[in-house]
Amino acid sequence: MSRFTEDEIKQKVQAGYLLESPEEMTEGYRKALIVQLLVQADTELMSAPAYWMAAQDAPSTNTMVSAVAIIQDELAHANIAYRILEDMGLDKEQLVYGREPHEFKHPYGFDQPLESWAELVTANGFFDRAGITLLGDVFRNTSYGPLKRALIKVDLEETFHLRHGEVWMKRLAGAGGTARAKLQRAVDWMFPMTIEWFGLPDTMKRHSGQLDYRLKGMTNDELRQTWMSATVPLCETLGLKVPAHFDEQRGEYVLDYPFPCEYDAEAKHWDFTGGEIPWEQVFARWKKRGPMNEQYVESVRRSHGPLNRLMGQAA
């Protein structure tokens, strides 16, 4: 049991104190950290089958090798977060293999089918930048020492994934024709998907535990602005259309479509003409999960039996 009260631990971490073990945590701190780590771990894990699906469209053996290297990194990053959760008393094997597909906490973006090389590299350029934005903030601000140290490796490798995406987005944009059209189509549905990734606007945010316990330092809208400040200029440089622009008067990026709005998962199409929808509808879509949720989880589960047999042979 922690020697701190909830108010005391909040005051200490805000003053710069780093916790080094679960024994120091209050119940509130532990719950907030578990939620954060589950989202982190599940996102890394579910990116692997999503990227593998798209990697089947790799244009060469070398590009396939690059995609597989990224997938390997993502699985290692997932293991890091699950391992920290294991230190906090959770069962890593149960988390990976024992939960139902709808119980995973990854963003809705990784419930979508990535069906082409253009979608894979756009995911590297958009989704992995979202990961860097979120985890970079955690690394700079987290009050949990073991996580801060673990994120050094994660940040370096996620930067490689982002650069891979940016380089290939430039190549496809420069190629013109069908390649450029596929890239623009990927941007069309993945840009709003990543905007939604950062969650509720600050005016509607109901829980501030991660900020109170200094598990992160930036609000949802601040993170969204940070992501757009890199992504919008990138797309503009490549001549790709995105539904956002920088407002000089407001000094921030502004969306050119109603947020949030309805999404047709089958068509991969956002309805910008239907107006803004209540966040309750977004939550219902997230809870229902996307079209690839069960297939992606099952692709991870299939490794469980062979892995156990392999471990048994090694023993």
MOURJO-V127650 format. One line per field, one symbol per residue. phi: phi as a letter, one per 20 degrees, with the letter a starting at -180 (. if undefined). A space follows every 10 residues. Layout:
# MOURJO-V127650
phi: ???
This chain:
# MOURJO-V127650
phi: .fedegffff ffffeofdec bffefeffff ffffgfffff ffffffffff ffgfffegfb ffffffffff fffffffffg fffffffene effffeddef gfefdffgge defedbffff fffffdffff ffffffffgf dfedggfgff ffffffffff fffgffffff fffffmlfff fffffffgee ffffgfgeng fgfdfdccgf ffelebddfg fffffffffd fffgfffeme eceabeeffe mbecedbfce cfceffelce efeenfdfff ffgffgffme fdgfffffff fgfffgffff fffff
